[in-house]
Amino acid sequence: MAMGIVAFGLLTVDHRLTVDAVPQANQKIVAVDSDLDFGGPAANAAATARMLGMPTRFVTAIGASLLTEFALGRLRALGVDAVDLLDDEPGEPSMSTVMVTQSTGDRTVVSHNALSVRANLPLTGHELDDATMLLVDGHHMSTAISLCRTARDRGITVLFDGGSWKDGTDELLKLVDIAAVSQDFVPPGGGDALQFVDKAGCRRAVQTRGAQPIRVLNDGYASEVPVPQVDVVDTLGAGDVFHGALAYFLVRDGGDPDDPNETFVEHVRQAAAIASMSCQHKGARG
């Protein structure tokens, strides 16, 4: 099966708890409900694109363990071709604790990310075979940069999910065609995030801001896309879903970062509708 999208980045195991209110220091509370699932920006994006119908490969680095089998198994059950670059050595996925406030759908996340995983991971050279687009989330940064270089050499569009600034982001941005950043993405020294990624060389840039309109910057032309207003149940993973849906719509319609501006804005609008829909249900892919 040809891969339309390859997503590279973080895979976690998320323990989600629905609570009436986030506990104070030294307070014990009882959750309304809980569940266990995979998570991570690129993983959720890959799952979203696959659930929308796009052949998708997800590449990460964890190592063999029961928790790894659980997380990769959940992804594969959705039809994602999930690849672990460290499957021949022991390792554990990062654990995330997620508390969702029942009345508002707001989420609080504590995660270790991929801080314990070594840099310069072993690549086979086949990770991007048959890909039209590479999505990276900035985790496993040195390897992400290597994949982006290969993608550029092969003419594969690179989409960056910029949830926050990480060491190496400035180098990564030089290889990015489309940057989709959050309101938590703050460049060194502050300043406007869209202007920053535009000057870094990205052809197009968008910034999600929760329920506020999405900012779009394309070749100096700025616009905003309203976010559909819905009854929010759970905002967990909404940004990840947006990125996965945006990748899906871009690849479905050709994946060309030089498409007319109005076409790109329409893809952003469609992705925002999918992300808003996900907020009406529990979990990142509800």
N, C-alpha and C positions, 0 to 999 in steps of 0.2 A: 504494500500500500504506500503510495507516494505521500510524503510528508509536506503539507502546506506550511505548517508552522513548527519551528523548533523553539522551545522555551528552555532557558538555562538559568538555574538559580537555586534558591533555598527550598528545602523540603523539611517540614516540621511535623510533629505529632501534637495536635491541639486538643487540650482538655477544656471544653467550653462549659461554663456554669452560668445559668440564668439566675439573677439575684434581684431582690427588691431594691437593694442599694449596695454600693461598694462598701465593704467593711472598713471601719476605722482601725487605728493601731490597737493591737491586743484584743480586738473584738472577734468573736466566733459567730458565724451565721450559718443558716441552712439554705442551700440553693433550691430554687424552684424546680429545676431539672438540670441535667448534664448529659454530655455525650463526648465521644472520643472520635477524632477524624484526622486526616492529613491536613496540612496547611502550608503556608509559605506563599509569597507573592507570585513567583513564576509558576508554582505548582497549581495554584488556584486559577491563574490565567490560562494555563494549558488545559485544565479541566473544563473551563468555560468554553474555550474555542472548540474543544472536542464535542461537548454537549450541544453546541450549536450546529455541529455537523462537519467540522473541518478536521481532516487527518492531522494529528498532532503528536510530536515527540517531546518528552520532557527529560532533560538531562540534569543530574545533580551529583552530589558527592556525599556519601554517608558512611558506608561500610556495612558489613553483614551483621544482622541481629534480628531478633524476633520483632522488635518495633519497626525495623526497616522493612521487613516482610509485610507487616501490617500496612504501613503507609504506602509502599509501592503497590501492594495488592489492591488497596482502595482506588488508587489512580488507574491501575490496569483494568479494574472492573468497569470503569467508565469508558474504556476504549483507548486510553492514552498509552502510547508506546513509551514506557518509563525506563530510563537507563541510569544505573548507578555507576559512576566512574571508579568507585572504590569497592566494588562488590567482591573482590578477592582478598579483602582484609577486614578484620572486625571493626565495628563502629556503631554508634547510636545516633539517630536523628535528634535534632534539637527539640526540646519539649517547650511548648507554650501553654501558659495558663490564661484563659480568656474569660473575663467576667462581663456578661451582657446585662445591663439594667433593664428590667422587664418593662417599666413604664415608658421608657424613651427609646430603647433599642441601642443606646450608646454602648460602646465596648471599651474595656480596659484590658491591655495585653501586656504580659510579661514574658519575654522570650530570651533565649541565649543566642539566637541566630546561629551562624556557622563559625563562631570565633575559634573553635578548637580544631577546625579542619585545615590541613596544610594548604599552602599556596601552590601554584603551578601543578595542577592536577594532570594525571596521565590522559591524554587525548588519543583516540585511535585514528582520527582524520576522517571518520565517517559520520560524525555527529550531525553534520549539516547536509548530508546526502539528500537530494530531492527537495530541499527546503526553498520556499519562496520568501519567508520572513524568519528572522531570528529575534526573539524577545529575551531581554536580559533584565534582571532586577537589581544588579549591582552587588549581589552576594557572590562569594568565591571570586573576588574582583580580578585577580591576575589571570585566571582562566577565562573569565568573561571577556577580558580585553583580547586575549588570544583568539577566541572564537569570533569576536567582532572583526578582527583583522582578516580572518579567513573568509568571513561573510562578505566583507568589502571586496576582497580579491575575486570572489565568485559572483559578484553582482547581486547579493542577497540583501534585501532591505533589513535594517536594524531598528528595532523599536525598543526604547529604554523605558522601563518602569522605575521612575525616580521617587520612591517613597520617602527617602531622606538622603542627605549627603553622606557619602562614605569615602574613606581614603581611596584615592585612585579614580574618583568620579571625573575629575578634570581630564584625565587621559582617556577614559572611556568615551566621553562626550565627543572627542575628535573623530570617533568612528561611528557615531549614531546618526541616523537619518531623521528619525522621529522621536522626540522626547515627550513623554507623558508624565509629568511630575505632580506631586501633591502639594497642598498648602504647607506641609511640614518639610518640604525640600528647601533648605536655606543655604545658598552658596556662601563660601567663606567671605566674611566681611559684610554679609547681608546683601541687600539690593533686590531688585526684581528678578525672580527666578526665570521667567520666560525670556527676558532680555539677556540674561546670562547664558542660557543654553543656545539662544540664537547666535550670540557672538562666538560661542564655542564651535559653531559650524553646523548645528542641527538644521535641517531644511524646514522642519515644522515642529511646533511645540504646543502642548496643551497643558493646562493646570487645572486639576480638579480641586474643588473647595467645599466638599460636603454637599449640602443642599443648595449652596449658592451657584450661580451660573458658572459654567466651565469657560475659562479663558483660552483663546486660540490665537496663535501668532504664526503667520505664514508669509515669508518673504517680506516682512515689515508690515503686513496687513493684520491688524488686530480686530478680533470680534469676540462675541460671547455666545454661548449656547446654554439656554435655560435647562435646568434639571427638573424632570417631572416630579411634582410634589405628590407623595404617597403617604399612607399610614405606615410608619416605620415600626417594624418588629425587631430587626436585628441588622446593624450596620457592619457587622463583621465581614471583611473581605470585599466590601463594595468597590474599593479602588482596584483590587485584583480582578474582579469581574469586569469592570470597565476596560481594563487593559486587554484582557482576553477577548472581550467582545470587539474592541477596536481592531485588534489584530485579525479577528475573523472577518469583519466587514472589509478591511483593507485588502486582505488576500483574496476573499471571494470575488472582489471586483477588480482584481488585477495586481494589487500590491505595489503600485507604482507611486513613489513619494512625489512625483511630478504631476499627479492628477490635478485638475483644476481646483482652486480653493473651495468653491462651493461643493464639490464632491467630497473633499476631505471634511468639511464642516458637517455635511450630512452624515458621514460615517461617525463622527463624534456624537452627533445627536442620537443616532441609532444605538451606539454603545451606552450612552447615558440612560436610555430607556431600559436597556437590559439590566444595568447596575441598579437602577431604582426599583425595578421589579424584584431583584434579589433581596432588597431591604425589606420587602413585605413578608419574608419568610425567615425561619430560623436557619442559622448556619451560613457559611460563606457561599454555598451554592444552592440555597433553598429554592 
